[in-house]
Amino acid sequence: MSTNETSIPDFSEAYRQWASQSERQWNEFLNQMMSTEEFSQSLGRNMDVFLHFQKTMNEAMGSFFTAMNVPTRTDVLALGDRLLAIEDRLATIEAQLTTALANAPAASAKNSQAKPRRTRKPPETPSAN
């Protein structure tokens, strides 16, 4: 090979440089745009519109579900809260029963020693011959 031959250009390196320059320019542009007061105001208005839409949809779906006799999200959440309270009460009762049963064998052992033995036998019944 001679030194006079032209080298093949590296297209991948050119693409990488173009992509990094593009990214840098877009970052600068978007950062400048987002730092303006107009952008924050428009973002706030968009959020207000979305929240109003969400509230309207929740009310409409709630009335629809009520008309269809289907529980709403609020109903299901209230039911979940009630079930959680019931589970907490059951756990408390279970803990109390466990404690009471753990103490019960010692108390029953004391009571069984205090009882007199049964020595009286029941009367014999005459057999029918």
ABEGO torsion letter per residue (X at the ends): XBAABBBBBBAAAAAAAAAAAAAAAAAAAAAAAAABAAAAAAAAAAAAAAAAAAAAAAAAAAAAAAAAGBBBAAAAAAAAAAAAAAAAAAAAAAAAAAAAAAAAAAAAAAAAAABBBBABBBBBBBBBX
